[in-house]
Amino acid sequence: MNKKLFAISIMLVLAASAQATSKVLGTQIFQTKAHQIGGSGAKMGSGSDIFLPYQKTVYGTSSSATAVTISSAGAYLLSSDISSHSNATNVVAITGSDITLDLGGKSISGNGTSTGIGINVSSGLSNITIKNGVVRNLNNSGIKIGAGCSHIRIENIAVIDCDSDGILINGTSAGSGTEVNDVVINNVIVTKCNGGEDNTTSVKGLSLNFCTQANVFNSSFDENIGSIDEPTPAYGVFMTSCTGCHFENCEAIGNSALAAHGFYIEHSYANTFQNCSSYQNTGTSGIGSGFYTSAAFATMFNNCEAIGTMATTTAYGFYLNNSEDSEIVDCKISRIVGYDDPSTLDALGIYAVNGANNLIKDCSIIGCVGVGASNKAVGVMLSSETRSRIEGTEVNACTSVLGRGYGIYLASISTIGTSIAKNIICGNSGNEASYGIYDDASDSVTFFLQNVCYGQESNNYSITYSDGSFDENVKNDAVINNFGNLITAKTSPHHNISVLNQPADRKSVV
């Protein structure tokens, strides 16, 4: 997805909305109880007026200035920009159900010093739509949806320069009726949120808390920047305690802080990510990741990309931490780079640790690069995993400048059920050592089938069984013309192929 084209499409939608608005005043819109809003401290919802011609709202200096409040059911159209007073708690407050707020291409903004929320939807409401405009310059969240709300729609909205969460879906607990249920976010941009003047608040483009059945489409969460001095992370998307949510055609680009993540999912169940991309998210004094799950179950990533993640300690494309029954399928990982710290740095394309029954299948991992004397660069690493699988995946050119390079690294795998099958591992290298598939067990319990390793010098496989060395079918460069034939050749008990002495013109170039 092209970010510039995405932003242009948003603006075109907003412009079209504004033009359409001028043509239907008093006819189509107002036949559905539309109200035109925008007055200082105005309160909508008496139900007595169908058309309320409030003018541009610009708050003065009075400390008693209040928000625009919408309380009665109906469709509301913003007639002009609204700006907050420095002491206002909210710029716009929605306190009733069955309300549509159409910004009509206009903006709702703070003054850069107040602690107010741009659009605050009270708890326990249903059937709320917010669309077609800009929310910006808030020292709090741009849009907040309260606990227990349901049937929420946020469409064609740009949220810019908020101090904490661009969009906050704020359920408070599971199983108590305070989850937020049925949310649709479509064609939304959240960008340039930050941690405020003191930079002590974590930064989240989209924050989903205790949410069920949220669907996010065609949206971008970009350049949300936290402090480089405070231990506060930045997230493009943050999810905690969410169930049954779906992301499709979404991006997280250029988010940066001490620790930074494109998409972060914790304590959540049965969420899916389709055609989503994480680009150039950077941990400036800690870890960085494209996609991160923690204590999450049944998370599905399909046709997603993690490209250009950078970090000063450890950089990850995908990180499955204490997670189970998750899948990373048809995903692309490239240029995962660890830098700056010469002693502790790692770069890992996919890392799964302390989990179970996870599947990595048909992925492409190219160019994990680590810089450091004792570091490792790894395409896929399983650590203390149970019954997890790596299948049909290609790992190429994972390079440690000073340490060790690995295609696939298995650490502390002690339970039968892990399998490594039909992978192609090529040209991974390290100054200290280079490995294709490496298993640190003294007596491996992992099943290896039909893998092909080449371009790692003599260490295509480092696998040991108690009754002898791993049995690999060693080939030279003369028989590398057809991988299909190599994989199906049954000349070894495990049918794993090791190709040595790769000619220079067939070696991978970092």
N, C-alpha and C positions, 0 to 999 in steps of 0.2 A: 504494500500500500504506500503510495506516495503522499508524504505529509503535506506538501504544498498544495497538491490537487485536492486533498481532503479538506484543508482549510478553505480553499476557494469554493468548494461545493457548499460548505456551511454558509458562507457569505452570500452565495447565490440564492440559497434557500431563504435566508433572512430577507434579502432584497425582494424576492418574489412575494414573500409573505406580506411585507409592508405595502407593495403595490396592490396586492389583492385586497388588503384591508381598506384602502381608500375607496375601492369600488363597491364595497358591500355594506358600508355603514348604514344602519337603519333598515337593512333588508335581510340578507341571509343570516348574518351573525346575530343581529338583535332579535330575530324571530326565536332564538334559543336563549332568551334572557341574558344576552351579553351586556356587560357594563363596561364603559370606558373609564379607566381609573388613572389617577396620577396626582392627587391633591395632597397638600401638606397635612399630615396627621389624619388623612381621610379614613373613614371607616365605611366599608362597603357591606351591604348585606341587610339593609332594612327591608328590602323587597318592594319598596314603594315606587322606585324609579327603574325603568328599563334602560334608560340611557342617562348616564351621569357625566356631564361634560367637565370633568376636572382637568386642569391645566398641569403644566410641568411642575413637578414637586422638587423644590430645592429648599432643604431645611435651613433655617437660620441658626442663631446661636443660643436659643433658649434651651436650658437644660431639661425642660419638660416636653420637648418635642417627642412625638410618638411615631410609630411605624404606620404605614398603610396596612390596614387590617381587612381581610376578606373573610366573611363569616357565613354568608348565605349561598346556597347552591346556585349555580349559573355559570355562564361563560363570560370571562372578563378580558377586555382588550386594553393594553397599555397605550395611552395616547401620547406619551412623551417620556423621556428619561426620568428616572427617579434617583435621587442621591440622598444619602443618610445624613442625619445630624451626628455630631461627634459623640453624643451620649445615648443615641438610639440603640436599643437592644437588638432590633431587627430593622431591616429596610422595608420588607414586605412580610407580613404574617398571615398565613392561611390557617383559619381556626374552624372551618366547617368542611363537611364532606361534599362530594359531587360538584367539584369546582374545577374549571379549566381556566388557567391563566395564560393568555397569549400575549407575549411581549411585543408582537408586531414589529420585530426588527429593532426594538429599542433596548436600552440598557438599564440595569439596576446596579448601583454602585455605592460603595462606601467612600469615605473621605480619606482613607489611609491611616486613620488614628483611632477610630472607634473600635469597640469589641463586638459589634453587631454582626448578625448573620444576614446574608443577602435575601434569601427566601427561606423562611422558617415554617415548615408544615407541622402543626401540633400533633401530639400523639393520638392514636386511636382513630384516625380519619381514613376514609376510603374514597376511591374514585377521584384521584387528584391528577391533573395533567398540567405540566409546565412546559412551554414550548416557544420557539422562535425568537431568540434574543440573546443578550449578553449579560452575564453577572460578573462583576469585577471589583478589584481593589477593596477587599474586605480583610479586616484583621481577625476574622473568624472563618467559618465555613461559607462557601458560596451558596450552596443549597443544602438544607438539612431536612431529612424526613424522620419524624418522630417514631417512637416505639409503638408497636401494635398497628401501624398503618397497613393498608392493603390496596391493591390495584392502583399502582403509581406509574405514571408515564412521564418521562423526561426526554424531550425530543428537540433536535435542532437548536441546541444550546451550546454556547461557548462560556466557560468559566475561566477567568483570567486573574492571576495575582491575588490569591487568597492565602492567609497565613497558615491555616491548618489543613483542613480537608476541602478539596474542591467541591465534591459531592459526598455528603455523609448520609448513608442509610443506617439509621441508628436504632436497630433493635437492641434489647437489653438482656434477654435471657431466653433459653430454649424451653418449650413446653409450658409456658405460662401465659400465652396470649400476647406477649410483648415482642414477638418476632415481627419483622416486616415481611409481608407476603405479596408475591406477584408484582414484581417491579420490571418495567421495560425501560431501558435506556438505549436510545438510538440516535446516531448521528450527532454525537457530542464530542467536544474538545475540552479538555481540562489541561491548562498549561500555566507554568510559572508560579505555582503555589510555593510558599516558603515557610520557614519556621518562625516568622515574626522578628521583631527587632532584637529580642534576646536569643533567638535561634535555639530555643530549648524545647520546642514542640516538634514531634515527628511530622513529616510532610507526606500527605497521601492525595494523589489525584482523585481516585475513587475509593471510598472506604465503605465496605459492606460488613455490618455487624449483626449477627443473629438474623440472617435473612434467608428466606426460602423462595425458590423459584424466581430468582432474578435472571433476566435475559438482557444481555448487553451486546449490541450490534454496532458495527461500523463506527467505532469510537476510538479516540486517541487520547492518551494520558502522558503528556510530554513535558520535559524540562522543569519538573518539580524538584526544587533544589533545597536541601537542608544545609545546616552549618558544617563547615570543615573543622570546627573547633569543639563542638558539643557532641556528645554520644547519642545523637538523634538520627534515626534512619530516614530515608526517603523511599517512597513506593509510588510506582505508577498506579497499580491496583493493589489494595490490601483487603483481604477477606478473613474473617474469623467467625467460626461457628455458623457456617452457611451450608445449606443443603439444596441439592437439585438446581444449581445455578448453571447458566450456559453463557459462554462468551464466544462470539464469532466475528471475524474480521476486525479485530481490535489490535491496537498498538500501544506499547509503552516505550518511549524514546527519550534518551538523554536525561533520565532522572539521576540525581547525584547527591551524595551526602557521605558522612563517615562510613555508613553502610547503605547500600542502595539495591533495590530489587525492582525489576519490571513488573512481575506478577507474584504476589505473596499470598499463600493460602495456608491457614492453620486451623486445626481442630474442626475440620469440615468434612463433608461426606457427599459423594456422588455429584461432583461438579465437572463440567466439561469445557475444554478450550479447543476451538476449531479455527484454523487459519489465523492464529494470533501470532504477533511478532514482538519480540523484545530486542531493541537496538541500543547499543552504546550506553547502557546503564553502568554507572561507575561508583565503586566504593573508594572514597578518597583516603580513608584511614582505616579501612576494615574490609569486609567481604563485599563482593558484588555478585548478583545473580540475575539471570534472565527470568527463570521460573523457579520458585521456591515453595515446597510444601513442607509443613511441619505437623506431625500427628494428624495427618489427613488420610482419608480412606476413599478408594475408588475414584481417584482423580484421573481424568482422561485428557491427554494432550494428543491431538491429531493434526498433522500438517502444520505444525507451529515452527517458528524460527527463533533461535537465540543467537544473535550475532553481535560481536563487538563488545561483550561484557569485559570490563576492566576493574581491577582491584589492587590495592597495595598489600593485601595479605593473601586472600584466596579468591579466585574468580571462578564462577560456575556458569555453565549454560543452563542446565537443569539440576536442581538439588532436591532429592527426596529424603527428608529427614524423619525417621521414625514413622514412616508412612507405609500403608499396605494396599494391596489390590489395585495399584495404579498402573497406568499404561502411558508410555511415550512411543508413539507410532508415527512413522513417516515424517519425522521432524528433522530439521537441519540446524546444526550447531557449527559455528565458525568463528574464528578469531576471538577465542576466550583467552584473555591476556592478564597475567599477574605481573606486577612491576614494583619497583621501588625498594621493597624490603629484601635484602639479599640473603636472609637466613631462613625465613619461614614460609616463603611464598609458594603456592600451588596454583595450577590452572587445570580445571577439570571440565570436560565437556558435559558429561552426565555423572552425577554422584548420588548413589543410593546407600544409606547407612541405617542400620538397626531397624530395618523394615522386613516385609515378607510379601511374597507372591506378586512382586512387581515385574512388569514386562517392558523391555526395551526392544523394539522391533522395527526393522526396515528404516533405520535412521542413517543420516550422513553426518559425520563429525570430521571437520577439517581444521587443523591449525590451532590447537591449544598450545599456548606459548608461556613458559615460565622463566623467570629470571631470578636466579638465586643459587647459592652453593649447595644447599641441602634440599632443594625443592623437587617436586615432581610435576610433570605435565602428562595428563592422562586423558584418553578419549572417553572411556567408560570405566568407572570404579564402583564395585560392590564391596561394602565393608559390613561385616556382621549381618548380612542379609540371609534370609531363610526362603528357599524355594523360589528365588527370583531368576529371571531368564533374560539372556541377550541373544537375539535372533536376527539374522539377515541384515546386519548393520555393517557399514563401512567406516573404518577409522583410518585417517590418513594425516601424516605430518604433524603429529603432536610432539612438540620439541621443548626440551629443557636446555637452556643455554649453558648452565653449569651443573645441573643435577641429573635426574633420570627421566627418560621418556618412555611411556607405556601406551600401547594400544588399548588393551583391556587389563585391568588390575583387580585381582581378587584378594581381599584381605579378611582374615578371620572367618572364612566360610567353613563351618564345622558340621552342618546338617545336610544330609542327603536331600537332593531335590533341585539344587541349582544347576542350570544347564547353559552352555555356551555353544551355539549351533549356527552354522552356515554364515559366519561372519568373514569379511575380508579385511585384513589388517595390514597396512602398508606404510612403510617409510617413517615410522615413529622413532625418535632419536633423542639421546641425551649425551651431554659431554662425559658424564660419569658412566652411564650404561644405557642401553637401548633394548626394549623388549616389545615383542608383539603381544602375546598373551602371557601374563605373569600370575601365578598362584603362590601365595606365601605359605601355604600349608605344607607341612612335612609329609603328610599323607593325604593327598587331595580326595575330597568326596564329591567333586564337581564332575558333571558329565560333559565331555567335549565331543562334538560331532561335526564333521564336514566343514571345518574352518580352513581358511587359506591365509597364511602369513608369509610376507616377503618384505625385503628391504630393511630388516632390523639386524643386519649382519648375522651373527651366529645365534642370537637370542630370540628367534621367532617364537619359541615356546620355552617357558621356564615353569615346568609342572612336574611334581614328584609324587609317585605312589610308593607306599611302603615296600612293595614287592619289586621295585625297580623304577627306572626312569620312564617318563612319559614316552609312549610309542608314537612317533611322528613319521610320516612318509616324506622323506627328504627328496626333493627334486632339484635339478639345476636349471639354469636359465633356458636350456634348449627345449623344455617341455612346458613352458608357461604360456603357450599360444592360446589355449582354450581352458578357461577356468571351469567351465561346465564339465569337461572331461576329467579334470583333476579332482573335482569335488565328488564325482560319481565313481571314480576309480576305487575299487575295493581291495587295495593292496595293503591296507593297514587295519588293525582291529578297530580303530577309532575314525579312520578315513579323514584325518587331518593332514593338511598339506603344508610343508615347509619348503619354500623356494629360496635357494641360496645363490649367491653370486649374481645378483641382479645387474644386468648391464646398465651403464650410466644413463642411457637414453630412456630407461624405464623407471628410474628412481624418481620418487616424488621430490619436488622442490618446495621448500618452506618459503 
